Each structure stands twice: as C-alpha cells, then as structure tokens.
Amino acid sequence: MEKAEVKCPYCGKIMSEGIIEGARYSLWWRDTDSKRGFLKSLLNLDKKNVRLSYPFYDKYCIAYLCRGCEKVVIDIAENNRNIRRDYGSDIQIE
C-alpha cells in the first residue's frame, strides 16, 4: 500500500516522513508554563504533557519534515494508533 503524501500545513509543500528518536527513553512534549510547578510538570499531574513514544515500544515517533519552511510536524494521533495497534487498546495514552 502506497503512503499518502503529507502537505505542510504552513506552506503547502510535500513533507518528508521520518522519525524522531528517543534512544532509550520516552519522548515527551512538555508545556513551558513556569506556573505549573515542578512536580506537576515532572509527574504530569495536570495531564498537560504529551507522550510521543514509549520506552518499551519503538522509542521514536513518526514526524514529517518540510524542507521549504523548515518545520517538523508530529501527528500524535497517528503515533498513538500505531501503539494501540501493536499493544492493544488497553494501553494508556496520556
């Protein structure tokens, strides 16, 4: 099955699919809001952090690079679908 071309949401050019690797640790997106507090941010107590990969899964997330405007786009739903497909729907996606 051929992969669909992904267009950049910023400039409309075709993006290249690739991965962002996390070595042996999970990849997370964390809010830079300094008012959240250290423990809330570290332990994700307020559920604002987004996990992009899992340490016992593939340790990477799929991302798309636009060479035209030099932006990277990560489809969180696509990455979570891959995890659920391989590990079942009982895995908790944060």
C-alpha positions as a printed NumPy array, in Angstrom:
array([[ 0.   ,  0.   ,  0.   ],
       [ 1.397,  3.377, -1.019],
       [ 1.678,  6.087,  1.612],
       [-0.288,  9.265,  1.101],
       [ 1.66 , 12.462,  0.586],
       [ 1.506, 14.82 ,  3.537],
       [ 1.328, 18.524,  2.759],
       [ 2.86 , 21.111,  5.048],
       [ 0.135, 22.984,  6.942],
       [ 2.25 , 26.159,  6.764],
       [ 3.416, 26.421,  3.133],
       [ 1.606, 23.575,  1.329],
       [ 4.72 , 21.768,  0.038],
       [ 5.067, 17.986,  0.254],
       [ 6.704, 16.847,  3.51 ],
       [ 9.19 , 14.009,  4.052],
       [ 8.247, 11.283,  6.537],
       [10.862, 10.379,  9.12 ],
       [11.314,  9.66 , 12.799],
       [12.491, 11.484, 15.897],
       [14.433,  9.057, 18.042],
       [14.448,  8.97 , 21.817],
       [17.301,  6.483, 22.368],
       [16.307,  4.51 , 25.464],
       [13.865,  6.999, 26.985],
       [10.356,  8.151, 26.177],
       [ 9.884, 11.327, 24.193],
       [ 7.626, 13.923, 25.771],
       [ 6.289, 17.305, 24.821],
       [ 6.161, 19.47 , 27.94 ],
       [ 4.485, 22.816, 28.448],
       [ 6.923, 25.633, 29.213],
       [ 4.432, 27.355, 31.518],
       [ 6.517, 28.117, 34.596],
       [ 3.381, 28.467, 36.737],
       [ 2.632, 24.728, 36.531],
       [ 5.181, 23.901, 39.201],
       [ 7.978, 21.37 , 39.153],
       [ 6.022, 18.313, 40.388],
       [ 3.01 , 18.953, 38.161],
       [ 5.29 , 19.145, 35.139],
       [ 7.563, 16.242, 36.081],
       [ 4.811, 13.823, 37.128],
       [ 2.245, 15.175, 34.653],
       [-0.275, 15.572, 37.462],
       [-2.39 , 18.01 , 35.459],
       [-2.23 , 15.832, 32.279],
       [-0.798, 18.602, 30.08 ],
       [ 2.305, 16.702, 28.918],
       [ 2.047, 14.635, 25.738],
       [ 3.927, 11.344, 25.462],
       [ 5.299, 10.886, 21.937],
       [ 6.971,  7.483, 22.388],
       [ 7.277,  4.698, 24.95 ],
       [10.491,  3.21 , 26.39 ],
       [ 9.458, -0.385, 25.753],
       [ 7.934,  0.29 , 22.356],
       [ 9.923,  1.711, 19.432],
       [11.493,  4.693, 21.239],
       [10.697,  7.   , 18.354],
       [ 7.767,  8.888, 16.925],
       [ 6.825,  9.442, 13.306],
       [ 7.294, 13.037, 12.17 ],
       [ 7.121, 14.984,  8.917],
       [ 9.759, 17.492,  7.812],
       [ 9.083, 20.404,  5.488],
       [12.335, 21.442,  3.878],
       [10.616, 24.503,  2.389],
       [ 9.776, 26.265,  5.647],
       [11.973, 24.136,  7.94 ],
       [ 9.22 , 22.889, 10.246],
       [ 8.592, 19.459, 11.761],
       [ 5.039, 18.205, 12.307],
       [ 4.21 , 15.297, 14.637],
       [ 0.839, 13.594, 14.261],
       [ 0.181, 12.471, 17.834],
       [-2.955, 10.534, 16.843],
       [-1.012,  8.565, 14.206],
       [ 1.711,  7.611, 16.682],
       [-0.862,  6.569, 19.298],
       [-2.747,  4.457, 16.713],
       [ 0.482,  2.564, 15.98 ],
       [ 0.997,  1.853, 19.69 ],
       [-2.612,  0.704, 20.148],
       [-2.374, -1.473, 17.023],
       [ 0.726, -3.256, 18.295],
       [-0.088, -3.369, 22.03 ],
       [-3.87 , -3.371, 22.185],
       [-6.405, -0.817, 23.246],
       [-5.747, -1.286, 26.965],
       [-2.53 ,  0.773, 26.86 ],
       [-2.989,  4.177, 28.484],
       [-2.279,  7.045, 26.119],
       [-1.535, 10.156, 28.183]])
